[in-house]
Every structure is written in C-alpha cells, then in structure tokens.
Amino acid sequence: MIKACLNGSRRPAEHPALPLSAQELGFDAFQCQQAGAAAVHVHPRGMGGRETLEPDACAAAIEAIRDHCPELPIGLTTGLWITGSSETRLRLIERWSTLPDFCSVNFSEAGTDELCALLLSKRIGLEAGLTSVADARALIDSGYVDRCLRVLVEVDPGTPDPLRAAATIGRVLEGAGVRLPRLQHGTGEQAWPLLEDALSHGYDVRIGLEDTLVMPDGSPADGNAGLVAAALRLSTRVAARG
C-alpha cells in the first residue's frame, strides 16, 4: 500500500502545491488516488491555515475527499502539538460526527491510552505511530496491539542511521509477537531511502509533501501525485529485483 500524506504541518510558503483547504485536499486526494495511492493522511486546517482538530474543519476535509474519491480510506492526525493538551484533544475528538477511517496515534505523547479508547469507541481505526524503541514497548504494554490497524515505524529526522533505527523497532515488535501490518517512512533526506527499504521488506509505505519536497533524484516535486507516482515506479523496480 502507498499512503499519500498530503500536507502535514507544513506552511503554505514551503510548496506552491501544498493542499490546505478542504477543496484542495479533496482534489489532491483524487489526483493521488489516480497516481496509485490506496489511502491518504491529512492534517485539517482551520482559520489562517493552522492545523486543527475542530470538528467542523475535520468534517469539511473528510467530506471533500469522499466527494472526490468515495472509496479512498482517509486518516487524520491526532498530534498533541495541535492542541497542546491531551484533555483538549479528547474534548474535540469526542465531538467529531463525520469520522475518518483511521487516525494516527503517536505513542510518544501523553494521553495515548485515553485517546485510543476514544477512537475505538467511535469505530475509528488505530495506526500506532512509533518513533523509538520506547514507543514500541509502550504499544506492547498498552493492551491495544490487537486492536490496531497497523503500526507506523516513523524514524525521526536527524537519526544517524535511520535504516538501523527502523530495523531495531521492528525487532522489538517481532520479539513481542506483534505481527501487525507495518508501514515504514521517514522525512526529509530520509524519506526515499526508508521508503525503498520498506519496499524491499514488503512493508507498506507513505509519501507526500508532508514527508519530502523532492523526488528520488533530488529534483523538486511538483506535488503529491508526482511523489506517489514516483513511489509506485520505485516499487515496480524493487519488485523486479526480487
């Protein structure tokens, strides 16, 4: 599976094709689906283009994407930095009425257990975001392993040996008997090497302007659909190598 991460926390000035409004997200998601994406991950925006978990903004983003591509699974962020408070995050998500198919949950953040319980009570799938061995152990000890849709192995920018770091997280999960589907990705200079490594292991992958602004050869990306198409071409080459 190739998941398209459409915008993340990026500012408008970072790329001219960065989708922020609900309609931009809907059209961009459609283009990514046409290019080969099987799911999307978005950060809804509110007033001034700021990231938000406000119910109306999240509903508008989800509805716009579903209008353009009804069958495409949609994931939202739950990043704690958006609200600055786990209590506020819970209050906002509790008010969601138009629901995404899944949400990413960062196991490095406070309030993870309460967040997972709330999302599951609303029948929203869980993606466990793991950036470290400590995060992997937190997931293992959480009691939510068997209720997660997948794990996201997300290597932090600046990690000296990102491939080794990702492999270490994987070994901790495997040692604990965790056999969930795995999506591996990185950001910036790590994005393409980690994506290719993930493909070589048969993992799911993620690409988009949230993670990188450049193509595999280092040239500027024209947008999310171009990045997805490049990932699909790379997956074909990796598969051909066997």
Secondary structure as GFF3:
##gff-version 3
##sequence-region A 1 242
A	DSSP	beta_strand	2	5	.	.	.	ID=ss1
A	DSSP	three_ten_helix	12	14	.	.	.	ID=ss2
A	DSSP	alpha_helix	22	35	.	.	.	ID=ss3
A	DSSP	beta_strand	39	42	.	.	.	ID=ss4
A	DSSP	three_ten_helix	47	49	.	.	.	ID=ss5
A	DSSP	alpha_helix	55	68	.	.	.	ID=ss6
A	DSSP	beta_strand	74	76	.	.	.	ID=ss7
A	DSSP	three_ten_helix	80	82	.	.	.	ID=ss8
A	DSSP	alpha_helix	86	94	.	.	.	ID=ss9
A	DSSP	beta_strand	102	106	.	.	.	ID=ss10
A	DSSP	alpha_helix	112	121	.	.	.	ID=ss11
A	DSSP	beta_strand	125	130	.	.	.	ID=ss12
A	DSSP	alpha_helix	133	142	.	.	.	ID=ss13
A	DSSP	three_ten_helix	145	147	.	.	.	ID=ss14
A	DSSP	beta_strand	150	154	.	.	.	ID=ss15
A	DSSP	alpha_helix	162	175	.	.	.	ID=ss16
A	DSSP	beta_strand	182	185	.	.	.	ID=ss17
A	DSSP	three_ten_helix	188	190	.	.	.	ID=ss18
A	DSSP	alpha_helix	191	201	.	.	.	ID=ss19
A	DSSP	beta_strand	204	207	.	.	.	ID=ss20
A	DSSP	alpha_helix	224	241	.	.	.	ID=ss21
###
